[in-house]
Amino acid sequence: MNEYIEQAYKEAEQAFKEKETPIGAVLVKDGQVIASAHNLSLKDIDPTEHAEMLVLKKGFQILKTKNLSSCSIYITLEPCLMCLGALINSHIKDIYFGALDEKKGAFTHYQVSPSVDNISIHYLEDKKCGEIVTAFFQSIRKK
């Protein structure tokens, strides 16, 4: 497993413990982790509190810019349309994600072109990243 997707996965595990949808994200610049985050949309009752959105906000504050063209993002799950829009507008260089999102994924479900706005898209096919989301929703359904 890629070291950065592993860090994003640790964020997803933390979200699971907090009874949040277990998705994590890590922002990387020049081989250094700038920020990491996980979903908070259930706790904060805010559907925009996705891991990607939160890690971008942290990155903007830390780097003091909204232009992240020298950064890459590692996400445990394929981004949704909202998050992809924010990533495009931040001029992110690379998007790496571990698992497909058949229901809400921008590339899979909505079939957005992976060559959007000169961003390189990388699907890492990490089963663990998808399994934690499945386990989370199975645990909710049992209750």
Salt bridges, closest charged atoms under 4 A:
GLU6 OE1 - LYS128 NZ 3.44
GLU11 OE1 - HIS38 ND1 2.66
GLU18 OE1 - HIS38 NE2 2.97
ASP44 OD1 - LYS43 NZ 3.22
ASP94 OD1 - HIS122 NE2 3.09
